[in-house]
Amino acid sequence: MDKQQMQEFIARRVAKELHDGDVVNLGIGLPTLVANFVPEGISVDFQSENGFIGLGPAPAEDQVDLCISNAGGQPVTICEGGVFFDSAISFGIIRGGHVSATVLGALQVDEKGNIANYMIPGKMVPGMGGAMDLLIGAKKVIVAMEHTVKGNHKLLKECNLPLTAPAAVDLIVTEMGVIEVTPEGFKLIEINPEYTVEDVQAATEATLIIADDLKDMQ
Amino acid sequence: MNKRISIEEALNLVKDGDTLMVGGFLAVGTPEALIDGLVEKGVKDLTLICNDTGFPEKGVGKMVVAKQFKKIIASHVGTNRETGRQMNEGETEVVLVPQGTLAEQIRAAGFGLGGVLTPTGMGTEVEKGKEIIEVQGKKYLLEEPLSADVAIIYATMADEKGNLVFHGSTRNFNTLMAAAAKTTIVLADKVVPVGALNPNSVIVPAVFIDYIVEGGANG
């Protein structure tokens, strides 16, 4: 798989976690692709932390309204039934547990569900934006990312970058498989048939628990 | 009472050393014409409170490039390299705050509260130096109110009393900052006579607004 196919494969699998009626917040980058793969027959509302529910696709060039943008600042549309609000209501929705699921990328996740995704001290310090609130407040936290970065582990025994939130991650979807964060550690529940369990373990610093009913990831 | 002033009069309300709130989210819903005026005027040593630092050529980021801040309080600065450069080289103090916490700190100041208790940031660097308070068996960080000398905010439309309505995703921090500063100036795309707005549609009541400047399309 090339990078784009890999990202679409991950996004397609994440989309299967969504349920009819869910309110979902997607992070920037790979997580944004999840919106393209919502399973047929279910309806999901996307929340945009800059102030609305009902985030729709990018408009045609001649339909751009500069006052309607996503949390990355790009012009978007609002779906029928959508609603605009201010940042206090937006984060009340997020922090208050009214978001069904959030999908985010990560620099590191460890076997306790700790996640680091907002800074590399001395190198990259963009700020946490809404990520800390989303990780605390969303009912389900799904990390969507490539399994390793430049051959280095991202799924660790213990994060060594500053945490965005402790014990927050529920599920991790990568191009190699689907991993649940359990009280006992990372549990591999699905595997991409292109890889062996040994391959996935070698790409993971923490020890994987292999599900008895390990399934193929599709 | 006439709250309408010229852009020049508005700019004179911001003094060197002030704490300045600026509405907008990545420059959407930012009072761009007031930013341009403050860059031209060269007011300096300001403390900025804003969701982000926009872009080098758009939004409050233009004031960052002009080195008008000694301190920046924001949730995200990644879209403006100049903020990162000033932070790394120790030219400007940057305090990063979770976005929901920043919104509540501003709201608390405007609404007479002594702060808010939030679970956001617990177990991270954000909790350093802050009081942790347990309520009903759950731990929270005490986050103190954030107020300003002057807030410059944007609205799509204002009536001559200062009642405000908004279009699209431009509300963001504008509605909260309106109440949180000693002096609040709104830049509205359009100003209409009293009575022209439907009271059911007003998002920010005029009681929070001190001055109104007309003009300047949002970008």
Interface residues (C-beta under 8 A of the other chain):
Chain A: S48 E49 N50 G51 F52 D65 L66 C67 I68 S69 A71 G72 G73 I78 F84 F85 D86 S87 A88 S90 F91 I94 R95 G122 M124 V125 P126 G127 M128 G129 G130 A131 M132 D133 I136 G137 P162 L163 T164 A165 P166 A167
Chain B: F25 L26 A27 V28 G29 N51 D52 A74 S75 H76 V77 G78 T79 G84 M87 N88 L96 P98 Q99 G100 T101 L102 A103 E104 R107 T118 P119 T120 G121 M122 G123 T124 E125 V126 T156 F166 H167 G168 S169 T170 R171 N172 F173 N174 T175 L176 I203 N218 G219
